[in-house]
Amino acid sequence: MEITEVRVHLRSEEKLKAFVTVTFDHCFVVRNMKVIVSDKGLILCMPSRKMPDGSFKDVAHPISAEFRSLLEKNVFARYEDERRKTAAGAGADSRVV
């Protein structure tokens, strides 16, 4: 599976740093991934829904550690690119891996 597009929508909140949309193989999109900052660094959170008991369950997520690593690498790289562009005065919406 190929990651064919990563769109990063920066946020200026304390912990939430971006919403991310990822396209796979030019034919499948996952929206509402989140880039969160924690004490240990950046975390990529998958889209989730709130359950009746108040907990959250991922709607979509990587099955293997290898694919999660690949996805995080791509998303975090695009996130850093967008941060640099924004700091330099460019736009806040990006495309293409």
MILUMFI-192563 format. One record per residue (C-alpha): x, z, y. Coordinates in steps of 0.1 Angstrom, whole numbers, padded with zeros to 4 digits, always signed. Example, Ala and Ser with C-alpha at 12.3 -4.5 7.8 and 13.67 -1.06 7.14 Angstrom:
residues 2
+0123+0078-0045;+0137+0071-0011;
end
This chain:
residues 97
+0000+0000+0000;+0013-0010+0034;+0007+0008+0067;-0001-0022+0089;-0011-0004+0122;-0008+0030+0137;-0026+0038+0169;-0018+0070+0187;-0041+0086+0214;-0022+0113+0231;-0038+0146+0240;-0024+0173+0264;-0038+0204+0246;-0017+0234+0236;-0016+0226+0198;-0034+0192+0194;-0009+0166+0206;-0026+0134+0194;-0054+0117+0175;-0042+0089+0152;-0059+0059+0136;-0040+0042+0107;-0048+0008+0092;-0037+0001+0056;-0031-0035+0043;-0050-0050+0073;-0082-0040+0056;-0088-0002+0055;-0088+0022+0085;-0086+0060+0085;-0095+0076+0119;-0092+0111+0133;-0060+0121+0118;-0044+0148+0141;-0009+0155+0152;-0007+0193+0156;+0023+0213+0168;+0031+0245+0150;+0060+0270+0148;+0076+0248+0122;+0072+0215+0141;+0047+0187+0139;+0020+0186+0113;-0002+0156+0103;-0038+0168+0096;-0061+0146+0077;-0097+0139+0089;-0120+0167+0076;-0155+0180+0077;-0168+0215+0080;-0183+0230+0049;-0214+0253+0049;-0191+0283+0043;-0171+0276+0075;-0140+0261+0057;-0128+0226+0062;-0123+0199+0035;-0103+0168+0039;-0123+0136+0039;-0093+0114+0031;-0058+0124+0021;-0026+0111+0004;-0025+0119-0033;+0013+0118-0038;+0040+0137-0019;+0059+0104-0015;+0030+0086+0002;+0024+0116+0025;+0060+0116+0035;+0059+0078+0043;+0027+0083+0063;+0041+0112+0082;+0073+0093+0090;+0053+0064+0104;+0029+0084+0124;+0054+0108+0139;+0077+0078+0148;+0047+0062+0167;+0038+0095+0183;+0073+0099+0196;+0073+0063+0209;+0041+0070+0228;+0054+0103+0242;+0084+0084+0255;+0063+0056+0270;+0040+0080+0287;+0069+0100+0301;+0083+0067+0315;+0049+0058+0330;+0036+0034+0304;+0001+0033+0288;-0011+0059+0262;-0025+0035+0235;-0002+0019+0210;-0004-0004+0181;+0016-0018+0152;+0041+0001+0131;
end
